[in-house]
Amino acid sequence: MRQIALGGVIVESEDEFDTVDVSASEPWDSFVATAVAHGWAGIECLSGIPGSTGATPIQNVGAYGQDVSETIIRVEVLDRESGVVSTLTNQECRFGYRSSVFKNDERDRYVVLNVTFRLPAGGSAGVLYPELRRYLEERGESDQDLRPARDPAVALQLLMVRRARVAYIYVDVHHGDGVEGIFYDDPDVLTISLHESGRHLFPGTGFPDDAGVGPGRGAAANLPFEPFTWDEPWLEAFDRVVPALLRRFKPTILVTQDGCDKH
Ligand SMILES: Cc1cc2nc3c(=O)[nH]c(=O)nc-3n(C[C@H](O)[C@H](O)[C@H](O)COP(=O)(O)OP(=O)(O)OC[C@H]3O[C@@H](n4cnc5c(N)ncnc54)[C@H](O)[C@@H]3O)c2cc1C
């Protein structure tokens, strides 16, 4: 048997499928990153999920059409009752949707020590989730490359599961009415627009008291300027307002739209 240690990850055998032992304490996303880097398919969509590898069989961790039961072949456990270390096969784990024997019939009986995966070497990315598939297709990404599946999975995880707080800064002579309008009632999206006053210019919106509605009240900020405002006052207004709003809002993601029509 050839053994290569990669931190808490040991490659037990290499073939068409690689068999990989992962210690329970290995951070899950580190292992996914290792797998993607080595071209081991089957868990790339489970990117960005927090926690340890040992916890993944407990609820049969899954996302975007993949779950760990598809690639786990055995789980090494310590039986708290008998003190014996033994191995459960995939079947004995009785995996179901977000469930397993560890969560149900034998709850709290076992401590997971190691998880062994059988991963197709050089396999294709198993992207079943429509949004993720569309994203990759639109960019002409090959499903033979696992990396493009990992990146948006991490991004989607951040955006959808973790309820990201997005700050959107719009800098253009025209008011950023489109994005502001979509998120006008969303307290998790802060829009800040610096633009020439709508009193004179299309789209005629974005006045100082336009600050969001309902739960989104206070999550939209508009700084209209007089026509021909020159650099110094514009920059001073930016410096006085934007950093303070960002500090208060504490975004996890910052998007800037840097305008094609300058002020
Ligand atoms: C932002 C966010 C996003 C998430 N996204 C997903 C997702 O997309 N899909 C998904 O399936 N889950 C998701 N989860 C849930 C979470 O990531 C998983 O449940 C993960 O497996 C928890 O890992 P942990 O190490 O923090 O375990 P813990 O939360 O500490 O434990 C979870 C359970 O497993 C048991 N356990 C942990 N380690 C062991 C061990 N070695 N032996 C025996 N029992 C053990 C614990 O006793 C507990 O019952 C998400 C959670 C968060 C916070």
The ligand as an SDF file (V2000), in Angstrom:
LIG
                    3D

 53 58  0  0  0  0  0  0  0  0999 V2000
  -22.9070   28.9990    7.4610 C   0  0  0  0  0  0  0  0  0  0  0  0
  -23.1800   27.5410    7.5140 C   0  0  0  0  0  0  0  0  0  0  0  0
  -23.3890   26.8770    6.3270 C   0  0  0  0  0  0  0  0  0  0  0  0
  -23.6690   25.5090    6.3520 C   0  0  0  0  0  0  0  0  0  0  0  0
  -23.9100   24.8670    5.1650 N   0  0  0  0  0  0  0  0  0  0  0  0
  -24.2070   23.5660    5.1720 C   0  0  0  0  0  0  0  0  0  0  0  0
  -24.5170   22.8830    3.9730 C   0  0  0  0  0  0  0  0  0  0  0  0
  -24.5190   23.4680    2.8910 O   0  0  0  0  0  0  0  0  0  0  0  0
  -24.7880   21.5580    4.0340 N   0  0  0  0  0  0  0  0  0  0  0  0
  -24.7850   20.8730    5.2060 C   0  0  0  0  0  0  0  0  0  0  0  0
  -25.0300   19.6640    5.1930 O   0  0  0  0  0  0  0  0  0  0  0  0
  -24.5230   21.4890    6.3710 N   0  0  0  0  0  0  0  0  0  0  0  0
  -24.2440   22.8120    6.3900 C   0  0  0  0  0  0  0  0  0  0  0  0
  -23.9950   23.4600    7.5500 N   0  0  0  0  0  0  0  0  0  0  0  0
  -23.9860   22.7090    8.8020 C   0  0  0  0  0  0  0  0  0  0  0  0
  -22.5660   22.3790    9.2940 C   0  0  0  0  0  0  0  0  0  0  0  0
  -21.5710   22.9000    8.4610 O   0  0  0  0  0  0  0  0  0  0  0  0
  -22.3880   20.8860    9.3260 C   0  0  0  0  0  0  0  0  0  0  0  0
  -23.3290   20.3530   10.2160 O   0  0  0  0  0  0  0  0  0  0  0  0
  -20.9980   20.5060    9.8080 C   0  0  0  0  0  0  0  0  0  0  0  0
  -20.8220   19.1330    9.5900 O   0  0  0  0  0  0  0  0  0  0  0  0
  -20.7530   20.8610   11.2570 C   0  0  0  0  0  0  0  0  0  0  0  0
  -19.3950   20.5850   11.5700 O   0  0  0  0  0  0  0  0  0  0  0  0
  -18.7800   20.8800   13.0160 P   0  0  0  0  0  0  0  0  0  0  0  0
  -17.3930   20.3110   13.0120 O   0  0  0  0  0  0  0  0  0  0  0  0
  -18.9540   22.3160   13.3440 O   0  0  0  0  0  0  0  0  0  0  0  0
  -19.6970   19.9790   13.9340 O   0  0  0  0  0  0  0  0  0  0  0  0
  -20.5900   20.3700   15.1680 P   0  0  0  0  0  0  0  0  0  0  0  0
  -21.6190   21.4030   14.7650 O   0  0  0  0  0  0  0  0  0  0  0  0
  -19.7050   20.6560   16.3360 O   0  0  0  0  0  0  0  0  0  0  0  0
  -21.3280   18.9980   15.4070 O   0  0  0  0  0  0  0  0  0  0  0  0
  -22.4030   18.5900   14.6110 C   0  0  0  0  0  0  0  0  0  0  0  0
  -22.8830   17.2480   15.1400 C   0  0  0  0  0  0  0  0  0  0  0  0
  -21.9210   16.2620   14.8250 O   0  0  0  0  0  0  0  0  0  0  0  0
  -21.4160   15.6530   16.0130 C   0  0  0  0  0  0  0  0  0  0  0  0
  -19.9760   15.4500   15.7760 N   0  0  0  0  0  0  0  0  0  0  0  0
  -19.0720   16.3690   15.3680 C   0  0  0  0  0  0  0  0  0  0  0  0
  -17.8520   15.7980   15.2540 N   0  0  0  0  0  0  0  0  0  0  0  0
  -18.0060   14.4970   15.5820 C   0  0  0  0  0  0  0  0  0  0  0  0
  -17.1210   13.3670   15.6520 C   0  0  0  0  0  0  0  0  0  0  0  0
  -15.8280   13.4450   15.3500 N   0  0  0  0  0  0  0  0  0  0  0  0
  -17.6450   12.1680   16.0510 N   0  0  0  0  0  0  0  0  0  0  0  0
  -18.9550   12.0520   16.3780 C   0  0  0  0  0  0  0  0  0  0  0  0
  -19.8220   13.0650   16.3290 N   0  0  0  0  0  0  0  0  0  0  0  0
  -19.3560   14.2710   15.9260 C   0  0  0  0  0  0  0  0  0  0  0  0
  -21.7230   16.6260   17.1520 C   0  0  0  0  0  0  0  0  0  0  0  0
  -21.8430   15.9380   18.3750 O   0  0  0  0  0  0  0  0  0  0  0  0
  -23.0350   17.2050   16.6720 C   0  0  0  0  0  0  0  0  0  0  0  0
  -24.0950   16.3450   16.9700 O   0  0  0  0  0  0  0  0  0  0  0  0
  -23.7140   24.8120    7.5610 C   0  0  0  0  0  0  0  0  0  0  0  0
  -23.4700   25.4850    8.7700 C   0  0  0  0  0  0  0  0  0  0  0  0
  -23.2130   26.8500    8.7430 C   0  0  0  0  0  0  0  0  0  0  0  0
  -22.9510   27.5630   10.0230 C   0  0  0  0  0  0  0  0  0  0  0  0
  1  2  1  0
  2  3  1  0
  2 52  2  0
  3  4  2  0
  4  5  1  0
  4 50  1  0
  5  6  2  0
  6  7  1  0
  6 13  1  0
  7  8  2  0
  7  9  1  0
  9 10  1  0
 10 11  2  0
 10 12  1  0
 12 13  2  0
 13 14  1  0
 14 15  1  0
 14 50  1  0
 15 16  1  0
 16 17  1  0
 16 18  1  0
 18 19  1  0
 18 20  1  0
 20 21  1  0
 20 22  1  0
 22 23  1  0
 23 24  1  0
 24 25  2  0
 24 26  1  0
 24 27  1  0
 27 28  1  0
 28 29  2  0
 28 30  1  0
 28 31  1  0
 31 32  1  0
 32 33  1  0
 33 34  1  0
 33 48  1  0
 34 35  1  0
 35 36  1  0
 35 46  1  0
 36 37  1  0
 36 45  1  0
 37 38  2  0
 38 39  1  0
 39 40  1  0
 39 45  2  0
 40 41  1  0
 40 42  2  0
 42 43  1  0
 43 44  2  0
 44 45  1  0
 46 47  1  0
 46 48  1  0
 48 49  1  0
 50 51  2  0
 51 52  1  0
 52 53  1  0
M  END
$$$$
